């Protein structure tokens, strides 16, 4: 295809305008070529892609309405036949390009809609999985709370049992001490050897009582420490479960938000799909109107 530059020799190049880009695009379409940024730049002979691109986008955006207007590409009635033929060729090329653009956009919108539906289904499945996991954690937390209460009750029963044993030992020691004192009073008149044996017995009893009291104190301390450790461990488990529950709640909310966003995107895609199809139908209707006028 032969490229015709739109610059005027001898003049300083001015900035690219929308009119320049539209004229170059019309010329390319008339020549049977699809207007692109690079082809328009070659047609004009200057201009950067950043300058040409928005004007070319506006040309494509208005192409459908221009095609729908029979006078947009028509020539005056008194023009020569070659010019009329060129105008008809221009019309047919623009109409074919518009239909192709509408088909491409419709296919792209359909592919985008299918991808959005697939992503929404995936997000919905993940949200349902997160909800099930959250329910399982709730049940586990309730079970852990019940187990903790049961262990605390068992620990309290063990403490009560140890305290009872301590009281029984103290009572037995008190009874033994009283008995030994009575025996000592009755044996005052006995021989020195008997007196020494009684004193040794009392000393052994005092040691036994001290050992029993020490054992009771140690047992109580161990029981208290065990109960404190169990309470601390249960509290740590409860905090960890609450934190895990909070994280899962946040993840489930994020997934629900993403599902809502995807559903909104799907609605926008469907609306855009309907709009593209409406524009695609406009071109055949324009042709029918032209034939009716002819």
PAZAPA-4460 file (N, C-alpha, C; in steps of 0.05 Angstrom, whole numbers, plus 32768, in hexadecimal, padded with zeros to 4 digits):
% residues 294
    n_x    n_y    n_z   ca_x   ca_y   ca_z    c_x    c_y    c_z   seq   type   mol
   8011   7FE8   8000   8000   8000   8000   8011   8019   8000     1      X     A
   800B   802C   7FF0   801A   8045   7FEE   8012   8058   8004     2      X     A
   8025   8063   8012   801F   8075   8029   8020   8091   801F     3      X     A
   800B   80A0   8026   8009   80BD   801F   800C   80CD   8038     4      X     A
   8021   80DD   803A   8025   80EE   8051   8013   8107   8050     5      X     A
   800A   8110   8067   7FF8   8126   8068   8006   8140   806E     6      X     A
   8021   8140   8071   8030   8158   8076   8031   816A   805D     7      X     A
   8033   8183   8061   8037   8196   804B   8054   819F   804A     8      X     A
   8061   819B   8034   807E   81A2   8033   8082   81C0   8036     9      X     A
   8098   81C6   8044   809F   81E2   8047   8093   81EE   8060    10      X     A
   8081   81DF   806E   8074   81EA   8086   807F   81DC   809F    11      X     A
   8080   81EA   80B5   808A   81DF   80CE   8075   81CB   80D8    12      X     A
   807D   81B2   80DF   8069   819E   80E9   805B   81A8   8102    13      X     A
   8041   81A6   8102   8031   81AD   8119   802A   8194   8129    14      X     A
   801D   8198   8140   8015   8181   8150   7FFF   8170   8143    15      X     A
   7FFF   8156   8149   7FEB   8144   813E   7FD0   814A   814B    16      X     A
   7FBC   814E   813A   7FA1   8154   8144   7F8F   813C   813F    17      X     A
   7F78   813C   814B   7F64   8127   8147   7F5B   8126   812A    18      X     A
   7F59   813E   811D   7F51   813F   8101   7F66   8131   80EF    19      X     A
   7F80   8135   80F6   7F95   8127   80E7   7F93   8109   80E9    20      X     A
   7F8F   8100   8101   7F8E   80E3   8105   7F75   80D7   80F8    21      X     A
   7F5E   80E5   80FA   7F46   80DB   80ED   7F48   80DA   80CF    22      X     A
   7F55   80EF   80C3   7F58   80F0   80A6   7F6B   80D9   809D    23      X     A
   7F80   80D4   80AD   7F92   80BE   80A5   7F84   80A3   80A8    24      X     A
   7F75   809F   80BD   7F66   8086   80C1   7F52   8082   80AB    25      X     A
   7F44   8097   80A3   7F30   8095   808D   7F3E   808D   8073    26      X     A
   7F56   8099   806E   7F65   8092   8056   7F6E   8075   8056    27      X     A
   7F78   806B   806D   7F80   804F   806F   7F68   803D   806B    28      X     A
   7F52   8043   8077   7F3A   8033   8073   7F31   8032   8056    29      X     A
   7F32   8049   8049   7F2B   804A   802D   7F3E   803A   801C    30      X     A
   7F57   8038   8025   7F6B   8028   8016   7F69   800A   801C    31      X     A
   7F56   8002   802E   7F52   7FE6   8035   7F64   7FDC   804B    32      X     A
   7F71   7FEE   805A   7F82   7FE6   8070   7F75   7FEE   808B    33      X     A
   7F7A   7FDD   809F   7F6F   7FE3   80B9   7F81   7FF8   80C7    34      X     A
   7F75   800E   80D0   7F85   8023   80DC   7F91   8019   80F6    35      X     A
   7FAB   801D   80F9   7FBA   8017   8112   7FCA   8030   8119    36      X     A
   7FD5   8030   8131   7FE5   8047   8139   7FFD   804B   8127    37      X     A
   800B   8036   8120   8023   8038   8110   801B   8041   80F3    38      X     A
   8006   8035   80E8   7FFE   803D   80CD   7FF4   805A   80CC    39      X     A
   7FE6   8063   80E0   7FDE   807F   80E1   7FF6   8091   80E2    40      X     A
   800A   808A   80F3   8022   809B   80F5   8031   809C   80DA    41      X     A
   8032   8085   80CC   803E   8085   80B1   802E   8095   809D    42      X     A
   8014   8093   80A0   8002   80A3   808E   8006   80C1   8091    43      X     A
   8008   80C9   80AB   800B   80E6   80B0   8028   80EE   80AC    44      X     A
   803B   80DD   80B2   8057   80E3   80AF   8064   80ED   80C8    45      X     A
   8056   80EE   80DE   8062   80F7   80F7   804F   80EF   810E    46      X     A
   8056   80F7   8126   8045   80F2   813D   804F   80DA   814D    47      X     A
   804C   80DC   8167   8054   80C6   8179   803C   80B3   817E    48      X     A
   8041   809A   8185   802A   8088   818C   8018   8093   81A2    49      X     A
   8024   80A0   81B6   8014   80AB   81CC   8001   80C1   81C2    50      X     A
   8009   80CF   81AD   7FF8   80E4   81A3   7FE2   80D9   8190    51      X     A
   7FEA   80C5   8180   7FD7   80BA   816D   7FC2   80A8   817A    52      X     A
   7FCB   8099   818F   7FB9   8084   819A   7F9E   808F   81A3    53      X     A
   7F9C   80A5   81B4   7F81   80AD   81BC   7F6F   80B7   81A5    54      X     A
   7F7C   80C4   8191   7F6B   80CD   817A   7F61   80B5   816A    55      X     A
   7F72   80A0   8168   7F69   8089   8159   7F54   807A   8168    56      X     A
   7F56   807A   8183   7F41   806D   8193   7F26   807C   818F    57      X     A
   7F27   8097   818E   7F0E   80A6   818A   7F03   80A1   816E    58      X     A
   7F15   809C   815A   7F0C   8096   813F   7EFD   807C   813E    59      X     A
   7F08   8067   814C   7EFB   804D   814D   7EE0   8050   815C    60      X     A
   7EE0   8060   8172   7EC8   8063   8182   7EB1   8070   8172    61      X     A
   7EB8   8082   8160   7EA4   8090   8150   7E9E   8082   8136    62      X     A
   7EAD   806D   812F   7EAA   8061   8115   7E8E   8055   8112    63      X     A
   7E83   8049   8127   7E69   803C   8125   7E54   8051   811F    64      X     A
   7E54   8068   812D   7E40   807D   8128   7E43   8089   810D    65      X     A
   7E5C   808B   8103   7E61   8097   80E8   7E56   8083   80D3    66      X     A
   7E5A   8069   80D8   7E50   8056   80C4   7E31   8056   80C5    67      X     A
   7E25   8059   80DD   7E08   805A   80DE   7DFD   8072   80D0    68      X     A
   7E0D   8087   80CB   7E03   809F   80BD   7E0A   809C   809F    69      X     A
   7DF7   8098   808E   7DFD   8094   8071   7E0D   80AA   8065    70      X     A
   7E0B   80C3   8070   7E18   80DA   8064   7E35   80DD   806D    71      X     A
   7E3D   80CC   8081   7E58   80D0   808C   7E6E   80CB   8077    72      X     A
   7E6A   80B6   8067   7E7F   80AF   8053   7E75   80B3   8036    73      X     A
   7E5E   80C0   8033   7E53   80C3   8018   7E5F   80DC   800A    74      X     A
   7E5F   80DC   7FF0   7E6A   80F2   7FE0   7E52   8103   7FD5    75      X     A
   7E57   811C   7FCF   7E41   812C   7FC4   7E38   8120   7FAA    76      X     A
   7E1F   8126   7FA2   7E14   811A   7F8A   7E21   8122   7F70    77      X     A
   7E2F   8139   7F70   7E3B   8142   7F57   7E59   813A   7F54    78      X     A
   7E63   8127   7F65   7E7F   8120   7F63   7E81   810B   7F4E    79      X     A
   7E9A   8108   7F43   7E9E   80F4   7F2D   7E99   80D8   7F38    80      X     A
   7E94   80C5   7F25   7E8F   80A9   7F2B   7EA6   809C   7F3A    81      X     A
   7EC0   80A1   7F33   7ED6   8095   7F43   7ED5   809C   7F60    82      X     A
   7ECE   80B6   7F66   7ECC   80BE   7F81   7EB5   80B0   7F8F    83      X     A
   7E9F   80AD   7F81   7E88   809E   7F8C   7E90   8082   7F92    84      X     A
   7E9E   8075   7F80   7EA7   805A   7F85   7EB9   8058   7F9E    85      X     A
   7ECC   806C   7FA0   7EDE   806D   7FB7   7ECE   8070   7FD1    86      X     A
   7EB9   8081   7FD0   7EA9   8085   7FE8   7E9A   806C   7FEF    87      X     A
   7E8F   805E   7FDB   7E82   8044   7FE1   7E95   8030   7FEC    88      X     A
   7EAD   802F   7FE1   7EC2   801D   7FEC   7EC9   8024   8009    89      X     A
   7ECB   803F   800D   7ED0   8048   8028   7EBA   803F   803B    90      X     A
   7EA1   8042   8033   7E8A   8039   8043   7E8C   801B   804A    91      X     A
   7E90   800B   8035   7E91   7FEE   8039   7EA8   7FE6   804B    92      X     A
   7EBF   7FF3   8047   7ED7   7FEC   8058   7ED1   7FF4   8075    93      X     A
   7EC5   800B   807A   7EBF   8013   8095   7EAB   8001   80A2    94      X     A
   7E97   7FF8   8092   7E82   7FE7   809D   7E8E   7FCC   80A5    95      X     A
   7EA0   7FC1   8093   7EAD   7FA7   809A   7EBF   7FAA   80B2    96      X     A
   7ECE   7FC0   80B4   7EDF   7FC4   80CC   7ECE   7FC6   80E5    97      X     A
   7EB8   7FD4   80E4   7EA7   7FD7   80FC   7E9C   7FBC   8104    98      X     A
   7E93   7FAC   80F1   7E89   7F92   80F8   7E9F   7F81   8105    99      X     A
   7EB7   7F82   80F9   7ECD   7F73   8105   7ED4   7F7C   8121   100      X     A
   7ED4   7F96   8125   7ED9   7FA0   8140   7EC4   7F97   8154   101      X     A
   7EAB   7F98   814B   7E95   7F8F   815D   7E97   7F71   8164   102      X     A
   7E9F   7F61   8150   7EA2   7F44   8155   7EB9   7F3F   8169   103      X     A
   7ECF   7F4D   8165   7EE6   7F4A   8176   7EDF   7F52   8193   104      X     A
   7ED1   7F69   8196   7ECA   7F72   81B0   7EB6   7F5F   81BD   105      X     A
   7EA3   7F54   81AE   7E90   7F42   81B9   7E9E   7F28   81C3   106      X     A
   7EB1   7F1E   81B2   7EBF   7F06   81BB   7ED0   7F0B   81D4   107      X     A
   7EDD   7F23   81D5   7EED   7F2A   81EC   7EDB   7F2C   8205   108      X     A
   7EC4   7F39   8202   7EB2   7F3C   8219   7EA8   7F20   8223   109      X     A
   7EA2   7F0E   8210   7E99   7EF4   8218   7EAF   7EE4   8226   110      X     A
   7EC8   7EE7   821C   7EDE   7ED9   822A   7EE2   7EE5   8246   111      X     A
   7EE0   7EFF   8248   7EE3   7F0C   8262   7ECD   7F04   8275   112      X     A
   7EB5   7F01   826A   7E9F   7EF9   827B   7EA3   7EDC   8285   113      X     A
   7EAB   7ECA   8273   7EB0   7EAE   827B   7EC6   7EAD   8291   114      X     A
   7EDB   7EBD   828D   7EF1   7EBD   82A1   7EE6   7EC7   82BC   115      X     A
   7ED6   7EDB   82BB   7ECB   7EE6   82D4   7EB9   7ED2   82E2   116      X     A
   7EA8   7EC4   82D3   7E97   7EAF   82DE   7EA8   7E99   82EB   117      X     A
   7EBD   7E90   82DE   7ECE   7E7B   82E9   7EDC   7E85   8303   118      X     A
   7EE6   7E9E   8302   7EF3   7EA8   831A   7EDF   7EAB   8331   119      X     A
   7EC6   7EB3   832B   7EB2   7EB6   8340   7EAB   7E9B   834C   120      X     A
   7EA9   7E87   833B   7EA3   7E6C   8346   7EBA   7E62   8358   121      X     A
   7ED3   7E67   834F   7EEA   7E5F   8360   7EEA   7E6D   837B   122      X     A
   7EE4   7E87   837A   7EE4   7E96   8393   7ECD   7E8D   83A5   123      X     A
   7EB6   7E87   8399   7EA0   7E7D   83A9   7EA6   7E62   83B6   124      X     A
   7EB4   7E51   83A8   7EBC   7E37   83B3   7ED0   7E3B   83CA   125      X     A
   7EE3   7E4D   83C6   7EF6   7E52   83DC   7EE8   7E5E   83F4   126      X     A
   7ED5   7E6F   83F0   7EC6   7E7B   8406   7EB7   7E65   8416   127      X     A
   7EAA   7E53   8407   7E9C   7E3D   8414   7EAF   7E2B   8424   128      X     A
   7EC7   7E26   8419   7EDB   7E17   8428   7EE4   7E25   8441   129      X     A
   7EE8   7E3F   8440   7EF0   7E4E   8457   7EDA   7E4E   846C   130      X     A
   7EC1   7E4F   8464   7EAB   7E4E   8477   7EAA   7E33   8485   131      X     A
   7EAF   7E1E   8476   7EAF   7E03   8482   7EC5   7E01   8497   132      X     A
   7EDD   7E0B   848F   7EF4   7E0A   84A2   7EEE   7E1A   84BB   133      X     A
   7EE1   7E31   84B7   7EDA   7E42   84CE   7EC7   7E34   84E1   134      X     A
   7EB3   7E26   84D6   7EA0   7E17   84E6   7EAE   7E01   84F5   135      X     A
   7EC2   7DF3   84E8   7ED1   7DDE   84F6   7EE1   7DE9   850D   136      X     A
   7EED   7E01   8509   7EFC   7E0D   851F   7EEA   7E15   8536   137      X     A
   7ED2   7E1E   852F   7EBF   7E25   8545   7EB9   7E0C   8556   138      X     A
   7EB3   7DF6   8548   7EAD   7DDD   8557   7EC5   7DD4   8567   139      X     A
   7EDE   7DD7   855C   7EF6   7DCF   856A   7EFA   7DE1   8583   140      X     A
   7EF4   7DFB   8580   7EF7   7E0D   8597   7EE3   7E05   85AD   141      X     A
   7ECA   7DFE   85A5   7EB7   7DF6   85BA   7EC0   7DDD   85C8   142      X     A
   7ECB   7DCA   85B8   7ED5   7DB1   85C4   7EEC   7DB6   85D7   143      X     A
   7EFE   7DC8   85CF   7F15   7DCE   85E0   7F0C   7DDB   85FA   144      X     A
   7EF8   7DED   85F8   7EED   7DFA   8610   7EE1   7DE6   8624   145      X     A
   7ED2   7DD2   8619   7EC6   7DBE   862A   7EDC   7DAC   8637   146      X     A
   7EF1   7DA5   8627   7F07   7D95   8632   7F15   7DA4   8647   147      X     A
   7F19   7DBE   8644   7F27   7DCE   8658   7F16   7DCE   8672   148      X     A
   7EFC   7DD2   8670   7EEB   7DD2   8687   7EED   7DB8   8696   149      X     A
   7EED   7DA2   8686   7EEE   7D87   8693   7F09   7D83   86A1   150      X     A
   7F1F   7D8C   8694   7F39   7D89   86A1   7F3B   7D9A   86BB   151      X     A
   7F30   7DB2   86BA   7F30   7DC4   86D1   7F21   7DB7   86E8   152      X     A
   7F0A   7DAB   86E1   7EFA   7D9E   86F6   7F09   7D86   8702   153      X     A
   7F17   7D77   86F1   7F26   7D60   86FB   7F3D   7D69   870D   154      X     A
   7F4A   7D7F   8705   7F60   7D8A   8716   7F55   7D93   8731   155      X     A
   7F3E   7DA0   8731   7F33   7DA9   874A   7F2C   7D91   875C   156      X     A
   7F21   7D7B   8750   7F1C   7D63   8760   7F35   7D58   876C   157      X     A
   7F4B   7D58   875C   7F64   7D4D   8767   7F6F   7D5F   877E   158      X     A
   7F6B   7D79   877C   7F74   7D8B   8791   7F64   7D85   87AB   159      X     A
   7F49   7D82   87A7   7F38   7D7C   87BF   7F40   7D62   87CC   160      X     A
   7F47   7D4E   87BA   7F50   7D34   87C6   7F6A   7D37   87D6   161      X     A
   7F7D   7D46   87CB   7F96   7D4A   87D9   7F93   7D59   87F3   162      X     A
   7F81   7D6D   87F3   7F7C   7D7C   880C   7F6F   7D6A   8821   163      X     A
   7F5D   7D59   8818   7F50   7D46   882B   7F65   7D33   8836   164      X     A
   7F77   7D29   8825   7F8C   7D17   8830   7F9D   7D25   8844   165      X     A
   7FA4   7D3E   883E   7FB5   7D4D   8850   7FA7   7D51   886C   166      X     A
   7F8D   7D57   886B   7F7E   7D5A   8884   7F7D   7D3F   8893   167      X     A
   7F79   7D29   8885   7F78   7D0F   8892   7F93   7D08   889F   168      X     A
   7FA9   7D0E   8891   7FC4   7D09   889C   7FC8   7D1A   88B5   169      X     A
   7FC1   7D33   88B3   7FC4   7D45   88CB   7FB3   7D3B   88E2   170      X     A
   7F9B   7D31   88DD   7F8A   7D27   88F3   7F96   7D0E   88FF   171      X     A
   7FA0   7CFC   88ED   7FAD   7CE4   88F8   7FC5   7CEB   8909   172      X     A
   7FD5   7CFE   88FF   7FED   7D06   890F   7FE5   7D12   892A   173      X     A
   7FD0   7D22   8929   7FC7   7D2E   8942   7FBE   7D18   8956   174      X     A
   7FAF   7D04   894B   7FA6   7CEE   895C   7FBD   7CDE   8967   175      X     A
   7FD0   7CD9   8956   7FE8   7CCA   895F   7FF8   7CD9   8974   176      X     A
   7FF9   7CF4   8970   8008   7D04   8983   7FFA   7D04   899E   177      X     A
   7FE0   7D05   899E   7FD2   7D05   89B7   7FD5   7CEA   89C5   178      X     A
   7FD4   7CD4   89B5   7FD8   7CB9   89C0   7FF4   7CB6   89CD   179      X     A
   8007   7CBF   89BE   8022   7CBD   89C8   8027   7CCE   89E1   180      X     A
   801A   7CE5   89E2   801C   7CF5   89FA   8010   7CE7   8A13   181      X     A
   7FFA   7CDA   8A0D   7FED   7CCB   8A24   7FFF   7CB4   8A2D   182      X     A
   800B   7CA6   8A19   801D   7C91   8A21   8035   7C9B   8A30   183      X     A
   803F   7CB3   8A27   8056   7CBE   8A35   8050   7CC5   8A52   184      X     A
   8037   7CD0   8A56   8030   7CD8   8A71   802D   7CBF   8A83   185      X     A
   8023   7CA9   8A76   8020   7C90   8A86   803B   7C83   8A8C   186      X     A
   8050   7C89   8A7B   806A   7C7C   8A7E   807E   7C8E   8A8C   187      X     A
   8075   7CA3   8A98   8087   7CB5   8AA6   8097   7CA6   8ABC   188      X     A
   8089   7C94   8AC8   8096   7C86   8ADE   80A7   7C6E   8AD6   189      X     A
   80A8   7C6A   8ABC   80B7   7C53   8AB3   80D5   7C59   8AB3   190      X     A
   80E3   7C47   8AAB   8100   7C49   8AAC   810A   7C5D   8A97   191      X     A
   8122   7C66   8A9A   812E   7C7A   8A88   812F   7C70   8A6C   192      X     A
   8133   7C56   8A68   8134   7C4B   8A4D   8119   7C4E   8A3F   193      X     A
   8104   7C49   8A4E   80EA   7C4B   8A43   80E4   7C69   8A3B   194      X     A
   80EE   7C7A   8A4D   80EA   7C97   8A48   80F8   7C9F   8A2E   195      X     A
   8111   7C95   8A2A   8120   7C9B   8A12   8112   7C91   89F9   196      X     A
   8107   7C78   89FB   80F9   7C6D   89E4   80E1   7C7E   89DD   197      X     A
   80D3   7C88   89F1   80BC   7C99   89EC   80C4   7CB3   89DF   198      X     A
   80DB   7CBE   89E9   80E5   7CD7   89DC   80ED   7CD3   89BF   199      X     A
   80FA   7CBC   89BA   8102   7CB6   899E   80E9   7CB3   898C   200      X     A
   80D4   7CA6   8998   80BB   7CA3   8989   80AF   7CBE   8982   201      X     A
   80AF   7CD0   8995   80A4   7CEB   8990   80B4   7CFA   897A   202      X     A
   80CF   7CF6   897C   80DF   7D03   8968   80D9   7CF9   894C   203      X     A
   80D6   7CDE   8949   80CF   7CD3   892F   80B3   7CDD   8926   204      X     A
   80A1   7CDF   8938   8087   7CE8   8931   8088   7D05   8926   205      X     A
   8097   7D16   8935   809A   7D32   892C   80A6   7D33   8910   206      X     A
   80BA   7D23   890B   80C6   7D22   88F0   80B2   7D19   88DB   207      X     A
   80A3   7D05   88E2   808F   7CFB   88CF   8079   7D10   88CA   208      X     A
   8071   7D1E   88DF   805D   7D33   88DA   8068   7D49   88C9   209      X     A
   8081   7D51   88CE   808E   7D66   88BE   8090   7D5D   88A0   210      X     A
   8097   7D43   889D   8099   7D39   8882   807D   7D39   8875   211      X     A
   8069   7D31   8884   804E   7D31   8879   8044   7D4D   8872   212      X     A
   804A   7D60   8884   8042   7D7C   887E   8050   7D87   8866   213      X     A
   806B   7D80   8864   807A   7D89   884D   806F   7D7D   8833   214      X     A
   8069   7D63   8835   805E   7D55   881E   8043   7D61   8816   215      X     A
   8032   7D68   882A   8019   7D74   8823   801C   7D90   8816   216      X     A
   802F   7DA0   8821   8034   7DBA   8814   803E   7DB7   87F8   217      X     A
   8051   7DA4   87F4   805C   7DA1   87D8   8046   7D97   87C5   218      X     A
   8035   7D85   87D0   801F   7D7A   87BF   800C   7D91   87B7   219      X     A
   8005   7DA2   87CA   7FF3   7DB8   87C5   8000   7DCC   87B0   220      X     A
   801A   7DD1   87B4   8028   7DE3   87A1   8028   7DD8   8785   221      X     A
   802E   7DBD   8783   802E   7DB0   8769   8013   7DB1   875C   222      X     A
   7FFE   7DAC   876C   7FE3   7DAD   8761   7FDC   7DC9   8758   223      X     A
   7FE3   7DDE   8768   7FDD   7DF9   8760   7FEC   7E01   8746   224      X     A
   8006   7DF8   8744   8015   7DFE   872C   8009   7DF0   8714   225      X     A
   8001   7DD7   8717   7FF5   7DC8   8701   7FDB   7DD6   86F8   226      X     A
   7FCB   7DDF   870B   7FB2   7DED   8703   7FB8   7E07   86F5   227      X     A
   7FCD   7E16   86FF   7FD4   7E2F   86F1   7FDE   7E2A   86D5   228      X     A
   7FEF   7E15   86D2   7FF9   7E0F   86B7   7FE3   7E07   86A4   229      X     A
   7FD0   7DF7   86AE   7FB9   7DEF   869D   7FA8   7E07   8695   230      X     A
   7FA4   7E19   86A8   7F95   7E31   86A0   7FA3   7E42   868C   231      X     A
   7FBE   7E45   868F   7FCD   7E55   867B   7FCD   7E48   8660   232      X     A
   7FD0   7E2E   865F   7FD0   7E20   8645   7FB4   7E23   8638   233      X     A
   7F9F   7E20   8648   7F84   7E22   863C   7F7F   7E3F   8632   234      X     A
   7F89   7E53   8641   7F86   7E6E   8637   7F95   7E73   861D   235      X     A
   7FAE   7E68   861B   7FBD   7E6B   8602   7FAF   7E5E   85EB   236      X     A
   7FA4   7E46   85F0   7F95   7E38   85DA   7F7C   7E49   85D2   237      X     A
   7F6E   7E55   85E5   7F57   7E65   85DF   7F5F   7E7E   85CE   238      X     A
   7F75   7E8B   85D6   7F7E   7EA2   85C6   7F86   7E9B   85AA   239      X     A
   7F94   7E84   85A7   7F9C   7E7B   858C   7F84   7E75   857B   240      X     A
   7F6F   7E68   8587   7F57   7E61   8578   7F48   7E7A   8570   241      X     A
   7F47   7E8E   8582   7F39   7EA7   857B   7F48   7EB5   8564   242      X     A
   7F63   7EB5   8565   7F72   7EC2   854F   7F6E   7EB4   8535   243      X     A
   7F6E   7E99   8536   7F69   7E8A   851D   7F4D   7E8F   8512   244      X     A
   7F3A   7E91   8524   7F1E   7E97   851C   7F1D   7EB2   850F   245      X     A
   7F2B   7EC6   851A   7F2A   7EE1   850F   7F37   7EE2   84F3   246      X     A
   7F4D   7ED3   84F0   7F5A   7ED3   84D5   7F48   7EC6   84C0   247      X     A
   7F3B   7EB0   84C8   7F29   7EA4   84B4   7F11   7EB5   84AE   248      X     A
   7F07   7EC4   84C2   7EF1   7ED6   84BD   7EF9   7EEB   84A9   249      X     A
   7F12   7EF6   84AD   7F1C   7F0B   849A   7F1F   7F00   847E   250      X     A
   7F2A   7EE7   847C   7F2D   7EDB   8461   7F12   7ED6   8454   251      X     A
   7EFF   7ECD   8464   7EE4   7EC8   8458   7ED8   7EE2   844F   252      X     A
   7EDC   7EF8   845E   7ED1   7F12   8455   7EDE   7F1B   843C   253      X     A
   7EF9   7F17   843A   7F07   7F1F   8421   7EFC   7F10   8409   254      X     A
   7EF8   7EF5   840D   7EED   7EE5   83F7   7ED1   7EEE   83F0   255      X     A
   7EC1   7EF4   8404   7EA5   7EFD   83FE   7EA6   7F18   83EF   256      X     A
   7EB9   7F2A   83F6   7EBB   7F43   83E8   7EC4   7F3E   83CB   257      X     A
   7ED7   7F2C   83C7   7EE0   7F26   83AB   7EC9   7F1A   839A   258      X     A
   7EB9   7F09   83A7   7EA2   7EFD   8398   7E8F   7F13   8390   259      X     A
   7E8A   7F26   83A3   7E78   7F3C   839C   7E83   7F4D   8385   260      X     A
   7E9E   7F52   8386   7EAB   7F62   8371   7EA9   7F54   8356   261      X     A
   7EAE   7F39   8357   7EAD   7F2A   833E   7E90   7F2A   8332   262      X     A
   7E7C   7F28   8344   7E61   7F29   833A   7E5A   7F44   832E   263      X     A
   7E65   7F5A   833A   7E61   7F74   832E   7E6F   7F76   8313   264      X     A
   7E87   7F6B   8312   7E96   7F6B   82F8   7E86   7F5C   82E3   265      X     A
   7E7A   7F45   82EB   7E6A   7F35   82D8   7E52   7F46   82CE   266      X     A
   7E46   7F55   82DF   7E2F   7F65   82D6   7E39   7F7A   82C2   267      X     A
   7E50   7F86   82C8   7E5A   7F9B   82B5   7E61   7F8E   829A   268      X     A
   7E6D   7F75   829B   7E74   7F68   8282   7E5B   7F62   8272   269      X     A
   7E46   7F59   827F   7E2D   7F53   8271   7E21   7F6C   8264   270      X     A
   7E22   7F83   8273   7E18   7F9C   8268   7E29   7FA4   8250   271      X     A
   7E43   7FA2   8252   7E54   7FAA   823C   7E50   7F97   8224   272      X     A
   7E4B   7F7D   822A   7E46   7F6A   8214   7E2C   7F72   8205   273      X     A
   7E18   7F79   8214   7DFF   7F82   8207   7E03   7F9B   81F6   274      X     A
   7E14   7FAE   8201   7E19   7FC6   81F2   7E28   7FC1   81D8   275      X     A
   7E3C   7FAF   81DA   7E4C   7FA8   81C1   7E3A   7F9A   81AD   276      X     A
   7E28   7F89   81B6   7E16   7F7B   81A3   7E03   7F8F   8196   277      X     A
   7DFB   7FA3   81A6   7DE9   7FB7   819B   7DF7   7FC7   8185   278      X     A
   7E10   7FCE   818A   7E1F   7FDD   8176   7E24   7FCC   815D   279      X     A
   7E28   7FB1   8161   7E2D   7FA0   814A   7E14   7F9E   8139   280      X     A
   7DFC   7F9F   8146   7DE3   7F9D   8137   7DDD   7FB7   8128   281      X     A
   7DE9   7FCE   8131   7DE3   7FE8   8125   7DEB   7FEA   8108   282      X     A
   7E02   7FDD   8101   7E0C   7FDF   80E6   7DFA   7FD2   80D2   283      X     A
   7DF0   7FB9   80D5   7DDD   7FAE   80C2   7DC4   7FBF   80C0   284      X     A
   7DBB   7FCA   80D6   7DA3   7FDB   80D5   7DA8   7FF3   80C4   285      X     A
   7DC0   7FFF   80C5   7DC7   8016   80B5   7DC6   800F   8097   286      X     A
   7DD1   7FF7   8091   7DD0   7FEF   8075   7DB3   7FEC   806B   287      X     A
   7DA2   7FE1   807B   7D87   7FDD   8073   7D79   7FF8   806F   288      X     A
   7D80   800C   8080   7D74   8026   807C   7D7E   8033   8062   289      X     A
   7D99   802F   805C   7DA4   8039   8043   7D97   802D   802A   290      X     A
   7D92   8012   802B   7D85   8006   8015   7D68   8010   8012   291      X     A
   7D5B   8015   8028   7D40   801F   8027   7D3F   803A   801A   292      X     A
   7D53   804A   8020   7D54   8065   8013   7D5A   8064   7FF6   293      X     A
   7D6C   8050   7FEF   7D73   804D   7FD2   7D5B   8044   7FC3   294      X     A
***
